[in-house]
């Protein structure tokens, strides 16, 4: 192949730059290019980074990009697990993904998860009424209990609490060296072992007696050749339903942050009768706040991207965080505006969705059924919309705390985890939903700092900030003195 005019020299490895700058790394690099294409090296490997709708289509074409070999051991050993569906391509990927994607095909099944989240949330807030709590930690516990209810995983309260801690550790430590990463590896080993024990127990009974819960589907699903996967692989895939659901705790903390900073959305959520605004709010939280910086794959063959040669086995990155804040795709991208996803305002006739959803890639893009797009997006949106609605209807106090959201940390969240104290009128515990586990196989460019001072932060007076509070918040947008750019 003809050498690229943008080829990265062997000494031009930017791994340390990525570790140092996190979410800001790739958008900052792209600002220095003409066509939004970045050439560099990561871990010594030639790398090209792309952005935009055309790049999404290019990246998710399996003739162009494959996943096998793209994910390094630090990611597999913590976030996804060795042998996970994320590492497969072609028929092996489609067959295994289809088994678990049926869990999400039935809208009533996903709605049932929302019911479990709502009940577990109210149970937790009733128990913690009047106590100070960290919303991130509490949400992780709520989500772990709800997804175990939903999938039929029978764990004690103590085991579910450990599952919540371990799942958040897996996500928290996948992208960094040091103690966080070691905790993530230990957490994955612990939970893979626990889930493997459950799978082994399920397989002791005849397959004909299986009740087709997600747990039993993980135990009995067949691979491309018709064989059962080994117990460890089955455990990995079961965790790949549970772990991403618990990881919605990051979005829950961001939702609380958004409601605290822009409290008028509380009234809009309270008056939302059919869940349309809650869904739009969930989409905007996923777009506005940082979660996944990019996704990666390997060039399947010698390719050409916009006239530039891309050699086989080049590491290819698709910029997610940058696309979600691209002004050519989202008007006023640094403004938190859920109504951009309101289908009643923007959907084409006959379409149930806002056209903006086509460009939204917080967890990846492409076709959900045939490609590598996350099949769990409906779970994320449903659970997050449920939690946002519950928060909007709650009475709680917000004490003085550090709500900084550092973009150098991946994954990031408010430093405090968002502390709050449920008031005396916190949601009352309600009867549990039917426990019928669902059948199934499943800086953007910169960051402005703003200071919130003491005083009521909600027009209705249901959220109060400490009278001496001085909270620095770093949000997506431009204009932070350390990064430069345009103000939010």
Secondary structure, 3 states (H helix, E strand, C coil): CCCCCCCCCCCCECHHHHHHHCHHHHHHHHHCCCCCCEEEEECCEEEEEECCHHHHHHHCCCCCEECCCCCCHHHHHHHHCCCCHHHCCHHHHHHHHHHHHHHHHCHHHHHHHHHHHHHHHHHHHHHCCCCEEEHHHHHHHHHHHHHHHHHCCCCCHHHHHHHHHHHHHHHHCCCCCCHHHHHHHHHHHHHHHHHHHHHHHHHHCCHHHCCCEHHHHHHHCECCCCCECCHHHHHHHHHHHHHHHHCHHHHHHHHHHHHHHCCHHHHHHHCCCCCHHHHHHHHHHHHHCCCCCEEEEEECCCEEECCEEECCCCEEEEEHHHHCCCCCCCCCCCCCCHHHHCHHHHCCCCCCCCHHHHHCCCCCCCCCCCCCCCCCHHHHHHHHHHHHHHHHHCCEEECCCCCCCCCCCCCCCCCCCCEEEECCCCCCCCCCCCCCCCECCCCCCEEEEEEEEEEECCCCCCEEEEEEEEEEEEEEECCCCCCCCCCC
